[in-house]
Amino acid sequence: MGHGWEGVVLKVMGGVDFTFTVIGCEDVTGAYRRVRFGDGGMLAGTGTYPTMWVRLWFDNGGKPHQRAYTLVDPDPAAGTFAVEFALHDGPASDWARAARPGDTVEATLRGREYRLPEPPPARMFLVGDRASVPALNSLLDTAGAASATIWLETAHPDDDRLPLRIRPDRHEVRRVPRQGGGAPGLVGAVKDALPGLVGEDRAGAYVWIACDTVTTRALASYARRELRLPKHRVHATGYWSP
């Protein structure tokens, strides 16, 4: 399967193609599926870093369709990792539902290495949803002794069973049901609580936002302009369009 004009653009921007092979599948919930892959030699050359991601290519009626996914538990020595799919309607979810050991999927790596800011944050404020759980977990795995308040937007009855890697002694999860098809519930919950949680130590806080594009833009603007957090202490990425 060719990758169309998007594949050409990614190649020009330094993207490298790989083929991954399915080695195992697990239904975490009825709407969340973990697929484990052999990496086709990728990790031996790249190493790993927090929130590392790749673009996977799927067939959509004979046309290429790509989506970005965070690697879960990448192991360069074994040459394996997993991808967690928040299932809905669409080619990527259809592929994940049907995936079996031995299946293959084409991929393009063109992520940029992510690093926590310096000095490392003592307090983290993380905002995400089902799609960003793998990246959120990657941050929690590498954040050391930092405390974290996590706002997680939920949209499915099984979302209380999403595999969050929290430590109750230093991580607090605030689940916020999705309202009105998107942003208002989560945006309001974060705006109500964040000023008091951040307090006066603006330079010591770190805000990470990875939701739909509308929510992400609204909260990133709020953190930077109204709370006046330093630019390098706010990381925002829109993961999907509502």
KAVENFEN-V813316 format. One record per residue. N is the residue number from 1. SS is DSSP state (H for helix, E for strand, - for the rest). Layout:
BEGIN
((N SS) (N SS))
END
This chain:
BEGIN
((1 -) (2 -) (3 -) (4 H) (5 H) (6 H) (7 H) (8 H) (9 H) (10 H) (11 H) (12 H) (13 -) (14 -) (15 -) (16 E) (17 E) (18 E) (19 E) (20 E) (21 E) (22 E) (23 E) (24 E) (25 E) (26 E) (27 E) (28 E) (29 E) (30 -) (31 -) (32 E) (33 E) (34 E) (35 E) (36 E) (37 E) (38 E) (39 -) (40 -) (41 -) (42 H) (43 H) (44 H) (45 H) (46 H) (47 -) (48 -) (49 -) (50 -) (51 -) (52 -) (53 E) (54 E) (55 E) (56 E) (57 E) (58 E) (59 E) (60 E) (61 -) (62 -) (63 E) (64 E) (65 E) (66 E) (67 E) (68 E) (69 E) (70 E) (71 -) (72 E) (73 E) (74 E) (75 E) (76 -) (77 -) (78 -) (79 -) (80 E) (81 E) (82 E) (83 E) (84 E) (85 E) (86 E) (87 -) (88 -) (89 -) (90 -) (91 H) (92 H) (93 H) (94 H) (95 H) (96 H) (97 H) (98 H) (99 -) (100 -) (101 -) (102 -) (103 -) (104 E) (105 E) (106 E) (107 E) (108 E) (109 E) (110 -) (111 -) (112 -) (113 -) (114 -) (115 -) (116 -) (117 -) (118 -) (119 -) (120 -) (121 -) (122 -) (123 E) (124 E) (125 E) (126 E) (127 E) (128 E) (129 -) (130 H) (131 H) (132 H) (133 H) (134 H) (135 H) (136 H) (137 H) (138 H) (139 H) (140 H) (141 H) (142 H) (143 -) (144 -) (145 -) (146 -) (147 E) (148 E) (149 E) (150 E) (151 E) (152 E) (153 E) (154 E) (155 -) (156 -) (157 H) (158 H) (159 H) (160 H) (161 H) (162 -) (163 -) (164 -) (165 -) (166 -) (167 -) (168 -) (169 -) (170 -) (171 E) (172 E) (173 E) (174 E) (175 E) (176 E) (177 E) (178 -) (179 E) (180 -) (181 -) (182 E) (183 -) (184 H) (185 H) (186 H) (187 H) (188 H) (189 H) (190 H) (191 H) (192 H) (193 H) (194 H) (195 H) (196 H) (197 H) (198 H) (199 -) (200 -) (201 -) (202 H) (203 H) (204 H) (205 E) (206 E) (207 E) (208 E) (209 E) (210 E) (211 E) (212 E) (213 H) (214 H) (215 H) (216 H) (217 H) (218 H) (219 H) (220 H) (221 H) (222 H) (223 H) (224 H) (225 H) (226 H) (227 -) (228 -) (229 -) (230 -) (231 H) (232 H) (233 H) (234 E) (235 E) (236 E) (237 E) (238 E) (239 E) (240 E) (241 -) (242 -))
END
